[in-house]
Amino acid sequence: PAGTRLGTDFETQRAELDLGFLPAPVFFERHRVWSEGSEEWLSLAGLEFHWSTGPIPIGRVPALDVRLGVARVLDDALEDDFRWWAITVWRP
């Protein structure tokens, strides 16, 4: 929800584990945004698939990065909520 984390400073930590039998690594990450007196973390765990291609100059095809992920929020107001995302980056 809006205003869950407010502050002037930001920190994030992430750990990944590639299990081999899954198409995406398992990860745990936590974030905090804080100012004086408030330093609570927001933690989540999930899977994130990443696929990319390099540019192909002969065909004038740019590079492409794709990320697909799902995570479960472990803390706070969003506890036990699942979040999904899809990110595409086209690099000419």
Residue, then its C-alpha position, 0 to 999 in steps of 0.5 A: p500500500a502507498g506509504t508503507r515505506l517512506g524515507t530518504d535512504f534505501e538499501t537492498q540485499r539479495a541471495e539467489l540459488d540455482l537448483g538446476f531442475l528449476p527453470a529459474p533461480v530461487f531468491f530471497e531479498r529484502h528492502r528497506v527505505w528509512s529515515e531517522g528512527s525507522e529501519e524496518w525491512l520488507s522481505l520476499a522470496g520467489l523465482e525469477f526467470h531471466w533470458s537475454t540475447g545480444p545484438i545481431p548487427i548484420g540484421r540490425v536486431p537489437a539486444l533483448d532482456v526479459r525477466l519474469g518473476v513471482a514472489r511471496v511477501l514475507d513481512d508487514a502489511l503485504e504478508d502472504d501476498f504474491r506479486w508477479w512481474a514481467i520486464t522487457v528491455w529492448r537495447p538498440 
